[in-house]
Amino acid sequence: MPQDKIWLSSPHLSGNEFKYVQEAFDTNWVAPLGPNVNAFEDELASYVGTAHAAALSSGTAALHLALVMLGVGPGDLVLCQSFTFAASANPIMYQGATPVFIDSEPTTWNICPDALKTALEKYTAREQKPKAVIGVHLYGMPARLDEVLAVCAKYGVPFIEDAAEALGSSYRGQKLGSFGSLSVLSFNGNKIITTSGGGALLSNDEALINQARFLATQARDSAPHYQHSQIGYNYRLSNVCAGIGRGQLEVLDERVAQRRSNYDYYTQVLSDLPGVTFQQEPADSFSNRWLSCITIDPASSGGITWETVRLRLEEENIESRPLWKPMHLQPVFQSAPYWGGRVAEGLFEQGLCLPSGSNLTDHDRSRIAEIIRTLFK
Ligand SMILES: *Cc1c(COP(=O)(O)O)cnc(C)c1O
């Protein structure tokens, strides 16, 4: 009998989700608006520390609306971290704009401030000033925000913060999701908390968040009949799903502690393996450790690669996953410009995400560690 499947990152409910969902049913608020949506938005904004939040149907929808509101259109350039999930970059294409990919720096694995500066300098000199910069906090690790925000400010380009993986993380004591002109969260099933599917757009600018709600509800002008002066979207979060989110938000800090404890465990039992290194947390940063990630250098590990480990874990019914394949290496983005060196490529060549759910048991974790240690013997 194979043992139970261990997932990379699966939903972990608290019990209270159902209370809020039940309320939605009892009051017949089964619609993409309602009391759970309003409360979830307030609770999110207050947790993250922004003035406003709009609950949306996905993180991708939030990124798309951010670009729409910044006026990104055909022919515009948008600079975007290359080392990320495709959802960071796809909305640039929805707008008919051109993505320009930027390498990562080796400490946090996020957007490299130097490569970003070079690109902004060159495009500005050519009078092709980019419309926005999209930076990501991969696996929950805060980007080098001081440097990145300073570069964006210098060139007057708004920063869109893709904090989809980073709810609960902070930088210099301030929660991620509060650093962008517009910031994005995701509540997909595999994220640190989930609404089954959903996302949010956050900002201190009330006008922008009101506009996001308007665009996300089919851009209906205020008139008794249906009148439209702009193109709208159907991007609002369901009141049922928002109920799940409210229950999840109550246990977010516990989930962060559980994920951080996974990371601590893995570093304790795997750090001595030759060629194995972990994603590091700088002193000014606090990561939610959404996923615990390692790199394996086959030159030091005796030829063992991330794929050796992944396949061995798979045989034991355990899911692990390579690090994101950089966007500038993706077939669909092959003609997009790229600035930087080989940091993102190197991480992709050597990296693996270990099972990291907040619901992993001690037994699960020791099983995983034992399998990996045995491989290295
Ligand atoms: C999950 C994710 C998204 C997209 O969020 P969805 O809610 O799945 O649309 C965007 N960016 C990053 C970095 C993500 O991990």
The ligand as an ORCA input file, in Angstrom:
! r2SCAN-3c Opt
* xyz 0 1
  C      -0.540     32.570     -7.754
  C       0.203     33.695     -8.344
  C      -0.431     34.663     -9.133
  C      -1.834     34.531     -9.637
  O      -2.830     34.384     -8.704
  P      -4.187     33.631     -9.094
  O      -5.063     33.949     -7.923
  O      -3.868     32.175     -9.204
  O      -4.689     34.208    -10.351
  C       0.289     35.744     -9.570
  N       1.591     35.867     -9.281
  C       2.255     34.956     -8.545
  C       3.696     35.172     -8.248
  C       1.587     33.822     -8.083
  O       2.258     32.897     -7.391
*
